Amino acid sequence: MSPYNDREVQAAHHEATRKLVTQRNLLVVEREASNRGGKCEDCGGIHDYRLIWHHVDPDTKRQEIGRGIRNWSVEVLEEELLKCILICDSCHRLRHSTMKGVRAGFQVPLL
Ligand SMILES: [Zn+2]
């Protein structure tokens, strides 16, 4: 008799699958980042810390890339990456502060 009940086996299988999907999807993301030159698409900077996938149009955003990689298919992931630009933390913050300004109706000077 198995030491596991069905629910435990199912949970273990689900967890193992999620890890494999994440590992595969990380390779897809790394390949795409490499194809784009591995640098910030806004300032051109090559940074030691990780770059951020920023959705240009939040209305078409399915989910953050960092969350989606845990369960998306390669096709969905690639489709989502095409909606994004790869930028550094500084440029990401600048874009979000500008987006908030636009939403609030303020004129935000472009630097
Ligand atoms: Zn940048």
Residues whose N, C-alpha, C, O or C-beta is under 5 A from the ligand:
A	BS01	ZN	C40 D42 C43 G44 G45 I87 C88 C91
